[in-house]
Amino acid sequence: MMHLLSLKDLTRPQIMKIFSLADKLALHNGSKILKGKTFILFFPHTSIRTRLTFEKGIKDLGGESTLFPSETLDKEEKLEDVIQYIQTGLTGSLSDIRISLKSRN
């Protein structure tokens, strides 16, 4: 499994492969490359536009998505259990988590 945290983490061949895939998808408009695949979306601090863009993109490619609301993490459950629930039957996950590091005086 690959975790993409920054474009700087990608090699040139990986970036070219992404563009190649994008070109193929553009040529095969209506491709259902994600058919039968389910993704969980976790966007605690992003705009509605970001969330809807990912939901629409997954749906347009034949996949399904489930929004994982950040309030869910307020429940008293073991993190291991939550991760196990999330992984059951899922193809992947997309998240945008921003951490603010403030200096302490």
Secondary structure, 3 states (H helix, E strand, C coil): CCCCCCHHHCCHHHHHHHHHHHHHHHHCCCCCCCCCCEEEEECCCCCHHHHHHHHHHHHHCCCEEEECCHHHHHCCCCHHHHHHHHHCCCCEEEECCCCCCCCCC
